[in-house]
Amino acid sequence: YKVQIEVEFGNAASYYRDLFKFQRAFTNDLADVCILILPVQHLSTRIDSGLANFEKAVRELPDCKLSTTVPILVLGLVDDNCFDVGSYFFDSNKV
């Protein structure tokens, strides 16, 4: 599999550019699956205001289903020492 990964600590507009890059890579057969890594809301507000975050991506990706056809795995970064990884995954193929 060809995988494209984006780690996003930028503002919300940067997140939308990531989706465009993912779709472009998928359309040009440069990626079979894409992984988007974002801080969870709690961590993003500790870093700065207006950052893209995991919860926003999970909430908005289903609305992009017609325009974003690439499989996307979204991972949320937390600032805790211990966490349940399963609760921080979003698989766009299961929508």
C-alpha positions as CSV (number, residue, x, y, z in Angstrom):
1,Y,0.0,0.0,0.0
2,K,1.0,3.6,-0.7
3,V,0.4,5.7,2.4
4,Q,0.4,9.5,2.7
5,I,0.6,10.9,6.2
6,E,0.0,14.5,7.3
7,V,0.6,15.7,10.8
8,E,-1.4,18.9,11.3
9,F,-0.7,21.5,14.0
10,G,-1.8,24.4,11.9
11,N,-5.0,26.4,11.8
12,A,-8.3,25.0,10.6
13,A,-7.6,26.0,7.0
14,S,-4.5,23.8,6.9
15,Y,-6.7,20.8,7.6
16,Y,-8.8,21.5,4.5
17,R,-5.6,21.7,2.4
18,D,-4.6,18.3,3.8
19,L,-7.8,16.8,2.5
20,F,-7.2,18.3,-0.9
21,K,-3.6,16.9,-0.9
22,F,-5.0,13.5,0.1
23,Q,-7.5,13.5,-2.7
24,R,-5.0,14.6,-5.3
25,A,-2.5,11.9,-4.2
26,F,-5.3,9.3,-4.4
27,T,-6.5,10.5,-7.8
28,N,-2.9,10.4,-9.2
29,D,-2.3,6.9,-7.8
30,L,0.3,8.2,-5.3
31,A,-1.6,7.0,-2.3
32,D,-4.0,4.1,-1.5
33,V,-4.7,5.3,2.0
34,C,-4.1,8.5,3.9
35,I,-3.5,9.2,7.6
36,L,-4.3,12.5,9.2
37,I,-2.8,13.1,12.7
38,L,-4.3,16.0,14.7
39,P,-4.2,17.0,18.3
40,V,-7.5,16.4,20.2
41,Q,-9.4,19.5,21.2
42,H,-8.0,19.8,24.7
43,L,-4.4,19.7,23.4
44,S,-5.1,22.0,20.5
45,T,-6.4,24.8,22.8
46,R,-3.4,24.4,25.0
47,I,-1.1,25.0,21.9
48,D,-3.0,27.9,20.3
49,S,-6.5,29.1,19.3
50,G,-8.1,28.2,16.0
51,L,-6.1,25.0,15.4
52,A,-7.5,22.1,13.5
53,N,-8.4,19.3,15.9
54,F,-9.4,15.6,15.9
55,E,-13.0,16.2,17.0
56,K,-13.6,18.7,14.2
57,A,-12.2,16.4,11.6
58,V,-14.3,13.4,12.7
59,R,-17.4,15.7,12.8
60,E,-16.8,17.1,9.3
61,L,-15.4,14.2,7.3
62,P,-18.7,12.5,6.8
63,D,-20.0,15.6,5.1
64,C,-17.1,15.4,2.6
65,K,-18.0,11.9,1.5
66,L,-18.9,12.9,-2.1
67,S,-15.8,15.0,-2.6
68,T,-13.2,13.1,-0.7
69,T,-13.1,9.5,-1.9
70,V,-9.7,8.5,-0.5
71,P,-9.8,6.2,2.6
72,I,-8.6,8.4,5.5
73,L,-7.6,7.2,9.0
74,V,-7.7,10.1,11.5
75,L,-5.6,9.8,14.7
76,G,-6.0,12.1,17.7
77,L,-2.9,13.1,19.7
78,V,-3.5,13.5,23.4
79,D,-1.4,15.0,26.1
80,D,-2.2,12.3,28.7
81,N,0.3,9.7,29.8
82,C,-2.0,6.8,29.2
83,F,-5.1,6.5,26.9
84,D,-7.3,4.1,25.1
85,V,-6.1,4.2,21.4
86,G,-9.4,2.7,20.2
87,S,-11.5,5.8,21.1
88,Y,-9.3,8.1,19.0
89,F,-9.7,6.5,15.6
90,F,-12.0,7.5,12.8
91,D,-12.1,5.3,9.7
92,S,-13.8,7.1,6.8
93,N,-14.7,3.8,5.2
94,K,-17.0,2.9,8.0
95,V,-19.2,6.0,7.5
